[in-house]
Amino acid sequence: MLVEATVKDKSGKIVAGLQKEDFRVFEEGQLQTIAHFSQDQIPLAVALVVDLSGSIEPFLRPLRYASSTALKTLKREDEVALFTFSGGVDRVVDLTRDKRRASDHIELFVAGGRTNINQALYDAATYLEAEAPAARRVIILVSDMVPTESGSASPQQITATVLQADAAVYGLKVPGRNPMAARAASAFKGGLVNVAKLAEESGGEVFNMEKEGSLFLAFQTLIERLKTRYTLGFYPANKTRDGTFRRLEVKLHDKGYRVLAKRGYYAPRR
């Protein structure tokens, strides 16, 4: 079992240079033996999931430049797939090492329609699990994070599918052009995924374009974060193949640091 972890200090800065001995991994409260330790060595499989609802139309052109510049800093063996969504979901580019193929499509898109984040995340996680079994799987959602469609996947199903796929969800939040009424309706409507919560449970993060200063800087920061994650591998002490959910916790001997890692995983079935 592999666990990806990001470590921050009290000021929020990324902590590099840690060793295997600095970490402890617990499954259901039981300390596990770390058998593998590395940083940015295992290839990435990234599903770039772009919101094409009308509210983010102003950001499509700068997104092409931001994604092109940031994605090319990934390793040669890393792969990227491109999904788009509004009311429905389309897989535009299959996993490829040619990162430019994904970014080149973005400028050609036409925005309009509703925001089905639920289905987009579900489809991306399902695809990564099937097509990239040996990679570190990551979903990057570019959206205003204001879902309006619940699709066929509930928040519980999405969380289970993301964890089953062992994928970390990262969000790149753009301001959007949603009126206050639409934001309020989204907040109170049932069946819509909470992206921030899903990111936390899967070991990812949400980056706010306005806080980072620009779409380019937000995307660049997100990609750099992927390259500073630690990979911890262990053989679960519980060998039972029953498909149950197992709680995980990653800790450091230095308690002044904060660890971002997935909260659990589903055991394989017989």
Secondary structure, DSSP 8 states (H G I E B T S, - for coil): -EEEEEEE-TTS-B-----GGGEEEEETTEEE-EEEEEES-S-EEEEEEEE-SGGGGGGHHHHHHHHHHHHTTS-TT-EEEEEEESSSEEEEEEEES-HHHHHHHHTT----S---HHHHHHHHHHHHHHH-TTSEEEEEEEE-S-----TT--HHHHHHHHHHTTEEEEEEE------HHHHHHHHHSTT---HHHHHHHHT--EEEHHHHSSHHHHHHHHHHHHTT-EEEEE--S----B--EEEEEEEESSTTSEEEE-SEEE--B-
